[in-house]
Amino acid sequence: MQPRHIGRRTQMLLVLRLNTDFRAMTELGLKEPVLSEKENSVLVVIKHEPLASPEESIMDYLDKKPVGSTINNSQARAITHIRADNQTKAVFNRLVKMGMIE
């Protein structure tokens, strides 16, 4: 297959689209895509993998705060990218059972 050359306008549109996609991935708490430049192309690998588990995200947040700091449900939802209140409560319950938080 012959490499296909695209115009400057198409290149700019692709870059804008990728930037939008990358920003959305960050907002969803997903890992950054991997870009590799080939001879006549660019390969973009997008894995739908979270940066960290909700439990890890909450503990990382608390580790960066002074001892005795707290985290509420809305803060936890923001850093874990969990939308449902009951799912966040389940994460808190697991952390309590593991003895990680009180």
Residue pairs with C-beta under 8 A, 6 or more apart in sequence:
3 40
3 41
6 14
18 44
21 33
21 46
22 32
22 33
25 31
25 32
25 33
25 46
26 32
27 81
28 81
29 50
29 51
29 52
29 57
29 80
29 81
30 47
30 48
30 49
30 50
30 51
31 47
31 49
31 50
31 51
33 44
33 45
33 46
33 47
34 44
34 45
34 47
35 42
35 43
35 44
35 45
36 42
36 43
36 45
37 43
50 81
51 57
52 60
54 76
54 80
54 82
54 87
54 88
54 91
55 91
55 94
55 95
55 98
55 100
57 79
57 80
58 71
58 76
58 79
58 80
58 91
58 92
58 95
58 101
59 95
59 100
61 71
61 75
61 76
61 79
62 69
62 71
62 101
73 85
73 88
73 89
73 92
76 82
76 88
76 91
76 92
77 83
77 85
77 88
80 88
80 91
82 88
82 91
92 101
95 101
96 102
